[in-house]
Amino acid sequence: MPERPVVSVILVNYKGADDTLIAINALASLPEYPDQLEIVVVDNASGDDSLSRLQSSAHQITVVESATNTG
């Protein structure tokens, strides 16, 4: 049986930690990629508590902190 592909999903967050965390939870619960899903979140210089909330996520994600909001 062939290996399932690794899937990377990149989410951009700007002062929307609630929505981003909902998206992370939904992606992490997908049965198609239980171990092959990589979630990367780019925080676009939110300036609120988004960064710390995302870093505290219960799911294994990669958080990239952008110093400026580049859109």
Backbone as JSON Lines, residues from 0, in Angstrom:
{"i":0,"aa":"M","n":[0.84,-1.17,0.0],"ca":[0.0,0.0,0.0],"c":[0.89,1.24,0.0]}
{"i":1,"aa":"P","n":[0.65,2.19,-0.91],"ca":[1.49,3.39,-0.97],"c":[1.26,4.29,0.25]}
{"i":2,"aa":"E","n":[2.33,5.02,0.6],"ca":[2.22,5.96,1.71],"c":[1.29,7.11,1.33]}
{"i":3,"aa":"R","n":[0.59,7.6,2.32],"ca":[-0.24,8.78,2.09],"c":[0.66,9.99,1.98]}
{"i":4,"aa":"P","n":[0.27,10.97,1.22],"ca":[1.12,12.15,1.06],"c":[1.16,13.0,2.33]}
{"i":5,"aa":"V","n":[2.25,13.71,2.48],"ca":[2.33,14.7,3.55],"c":[1.64,15.96,3.05]}
{"i":6,"aa":"V","n":[0.78,16.5,3.87],"ca":[0.02,17.68,3.48],"c":[0.43,18.83,4.4]}
{"i":7,"aa":"S","n":[0.81,19.96,3.8],"ca":[1.13,21.16,4.56],"c":[0.03,22.19,4.32]}
{"i":8,"aa":"V","n":[-0.45,22.75,5.42],"ca":[-1.46,23.8,5.35],"c":[-0.87,25.03,6.02]}
{"i":9,"aa":"I","n":[-0.91,26.16,5.32],"ca":[-0.39,27.41,5.86],"c":[-1.56,28.34,6.11]}
{"i":10,"aa":"L","n":[-1.69,28.78,7.35],"ca":[-2.74,29.72,7.74],"c":[-2.07,31.05,8.08]}
{"i":11,"aa":"V","n":[-2.69,32.14,7.67],"ca":[-2.19,33.47,8.01],"c":[-3.13,34.05,9.05]}
{"i":12,"aa":"N","n":[-2.56,34.52,10.14],"ca":[-3.35,35.09,11.23],"c":[-3.01,36.56,11.4]}
{"i":13,"aa":"Y","n":[-4.04,37.37,11.53],"ca":[-3.88,38.78,11.9],"c":[-5.02,39.14,12.84]}
{"i":14,"aa":"K","n":[-4.72,39.17,14.12],"ca":[-5.7,39.52,15.16],"c":[-6.95,38.65,15.08]}
{"i":15,"aa":"G","n":[-6.76,37.38,14.75],"ca":[-7.9,36.48,14.62],"c":[-7.63,35.12,15.23]}
{"i":16,"aa":"A","n":[-7.04,35.1,16.42],"ca":[-6.66,33.84,17.03],"c":[-7.84,32.9,17.2]}
{"i":17,"aa":"D","n":[-9.01,33.43,17.54],"ca":[-10.18,32.56,17.72],"c":[-10.48,31.78,16.44]}
{"i":18,"aa":"D","n":[-10.55,32.48,15.32],"ca":[-10.85,31.83,14.04],"c":[-9.72,30.88,13.63]}
{"i":19,"aa":"T","n":[-8.49,31.3,13.85],"ca":[-7.35,30.47,13.47],"c":[-7.32,29.18,14.29]}
{"i":20,"aa":"L","n":[-7.6,29.28,15.59],"ca":[-7.63,28.09,16.44],"c":[-8.77,27.14,16.04]}
{"i":21,"aa":"I","n":[-9.9,27.69,15.62],"ca":[-11.0,26.86,15.12],"c":[-10.54,26.11,13.86]}
{"i":22,"aa":"A","n":[-9.85,26.82,12.97],"ca":[-9.35,26.19,11.74],"c":[-8.33,25.1,12.07]}
{"i":23,"aa":"I","n":[-7.45,25.35,13.02],"ca":[-6.45,24.36,13.42],"c":[-7.13,23.11,13.97]}
{"i":24,"aa":"N","n":[-8.12,23.3,14.83],"ca":[-8.85,22.16,15.4],"c":[-9.55,21.35,14.31]}
{"i":25,"aa":"A","n":[-10.15,22.05,13.35],"ca":[-10.84,21.35,12.25],"c":[-9.85,20.56,11.4]}
{"i":26,"aa":"L","n":[-8.72,21.17,11.08],"ca":[-7.72,20.48,10.27],"c":[-7.14,19.28,11.01]}
{"i":27,"aa":"A","n":[-6.87,19.45,12.29],"ca":[-6.26,18.37,13.07],"c":[-7.2,17.18,13.23]}
{"i":28,"aa":"S","n":[-8.49,17.41,13.07],"ca":[-9.44,16.31,13.24],"c":[-9.77,15.59,11.93]}
{"i":29,"aa":"L","n":[-9.15,15.99,10.83],"ca":[-9.39,15.33,9.55],"c":[-8.89,13.89,9.6]}
{"i":30,"aa":"P","n":[-9.74,12.92,9.33],"ca":[-9.3,11.52,9.42],"c":[-8.39,11.11,8.27]}
{"i":31,"aa":"E","n":[-8.37,11.86,7.18],"ca":[-7.59,11.47,6.01],"c":[-6.08,11.56,6.24]}
{"i":32,"aa":"Y","n":[-5.66,12.46,7.13],"ca":[-4.22,12.7,7.33],"c":[-3.89,12.73,8.82]}
{"i":33,"aa":"P","n":[-4.09,11.63,9.52],"ca":[-3.89,11.67,10.97],"c":[-2.46,11.96,11.39]}
{"i":34,"aa":"D","n":[-1.48,11.48,10.63],"ca":[-0.08,11.67,11.01],"c":[0.73,12.41,9.96]}
{"i":35,"aa":"Q","n":[0.12,12.71,8.84],"ca":[0.87,13.33,7.75],"c":[0.51,14.79,7.51]}
{"i":36,"aa":"L","n":[-0.1,15.44,8.49],"ca":[-0.54,16.82,8.31],"c":[0.39,17.76,9.04]}
{"i":37,"aa":"E","n":[0.9,18.74,8.31],"ca":[1.74,19.78,8.88],"c":[0.94,21.08,8.83]}
{"i":38,"aa":"I","n":[0.8,21.74,9.98],"ca":[0.07,23.01,10.04],"c":[1.06,24.1,10.4]}
{"i":39,"aa":"V","n":[1.15,25.1,9.53],"ca":[2.03,26.25,9.75],"c":[1.15,27.48,9.86]}
{"i":40,"aa":"V","n":[1.35,28.26,10.9],"ca":[0.58,29.49,11.09],"c":[1.56,30.67,11.06]}
{"i":41,"aa":"V","n":[1.29,31.62,10.18],"ca":[2.09,32.84,10.11],"c":[1.29,33.92,10.81]}
{"i":42,"aa":"D","n":[1.85,34.44,11.9],"ca":[1.19,35.56,12.58],"c":[1.74,36.84,11.99]}
{"i":43,"aa":"N","n":[0.87,37.61,11.38],"ca":[1.25,38.8,10.63],"c":[1.28,40.03,11.53]}
{"i":44,"aa":"A","n":[2.13,40.0,12.56],"ca":[2.32,41.13,13.47],"c":[1.0,41.59,14.08]}
{"i":45,"aa":"S","n":[0.27,40.64,14.65],"ca":[-1.05,40.94,15.21],"c":[-0.99,42.0,16.3]}
{"i":46,"aa":"G","n":[0.01,41.94,17.16],"ca":[0.12,42.94,18.21],"c":[-0.83,42.71,19.38]}
{"i":47,"aa":"D","n":[-1.61,41.64,19.32],"ca":[-2.5,41.31,20.44],"c":[-1.97,40.01,21.06]}
{"i":48,"aa":"D","n":[-2.81,39.26,21.71],"ca":[-2.36,38.02,22.35],"c":[-2.4,36.82,21.41]}
{"i":49,"aa":"S","n":[-2.6,37.06,20.12],"ca":[-2.7,35.96,19.16],"c":[-1.48,35.05,19.18]}
{"i":50,"aa":"L","n":[-0.31,35.62,19.17],"ca":[0.92,34.83,19.09],"c":[1.03,33.86,20.25]}
{"i":51,"aa":"S","n":[0.82,34.33,21.46],"ca":[0.94,33.44,22.63],"c":[-0.16,32.38,22.63]}
{"i":52,"aa":"R","n":[-1.36,32.75,22.2],"ca":[-2.45,31.79,22.14],"c":[-2.16,30.7,21.12]}
{"i":53,"aa":"L","n":[-1.62,31.08,19.98],"ca":[-1.29,30.1,18.95],"c":[-0.16,29.19,19.4]}
{"i":54,"aa":"Q","n":[0.85,29.76,20.05],"ca":[1.97,28.96,20.53],"c":[1.53,27.98,21.62]}
{"i":55,"aa":"S","n":[0.43,28.28,22.29],"ca":[-0.09,27.41,23.35],"c":[-1.09,26.38,22.83]}
{"i":56,"aa":"S","n":[-1.27,26.32,21.54],"ca":[-2.22,25.38,20.95],"c":[-1.93,23.95,21.39]}
{"i":57,"aa":"A","n":[-2.98,23.2,21.61],"ca":[-2.83,21.8,22.02],"c":[-2.31,20.93,20.88]}
{"i":58,"aa":"H","n":[-2.4,21.43,19.66],"ca":[-1.96,20.65,18.5],"c":[-0.53,21.01,18.13]}
{"i":59,"aa":"Q","n":[0.12,20.08,17.48],"ca":[1.48,20.32,17.02],"c":[1.41,21.2,15.77]}
{"i":60,"aa":"I","n":[1.82,22.45,15.91],"ca":[1.84,23.38,14.79],"c":[3.17,24.12,14.81]}
{"i":61,"aa":"T","n":[3.49,24.71,13.68],"ca":[4.64,25.59,13.58],"c":[4.12,27.0,13.48]}
{"i":62,"aa":"V","n":[4.6,27.88,14.37],"ca":[4.16,29.28,14.35],"c":[5.33,30.12,13.88]}
{"i":63,"aa":"V","n":[5.08,30.92,12.84],"ca":[6.08,31.82,12.3],"c":[5.63,33.24,12.64]}
{"i":64,"aa":"E","n":[6.5,33.97,13.31],"ca":[6.16,35.34,13.71],"c":[6.74,36.31,12.7]}
{"i":65,"aa":"S","n":[5.86,37.08,12.07],"ca":[6.29,38.1,11.13],"c":[6.38,39.43,11.88]}
{"i":66,"aa":"A","n":[7.46,40.16,11.67],"ca":[7.66,41.43,12.36],"c":[6.76,42.54,11.84]}
{"i":67,"aa":"T","n":[6.29,42.37,10.6],"ca":[5.41,43.36,10.0],"c":[4.23,42.65,9.32]}
{"i":68,"aa":"N","n":[3.15,43.38,9.16],"ca":[1.99,42.84,8.44],"c":[2.22,43.08,6.97]}
{"i":69,"aa":"T","n":[2.6,42.04,6.28],"ca":[2.91,42.17,4.85],"c":[1.73,41.77,3.96]}
{"i":70,"aa":"G","n":[0.59,41.53,4.57],"ca":[-0.61,41.24,3.8],"c":[-0.76,39.83,3.36]}
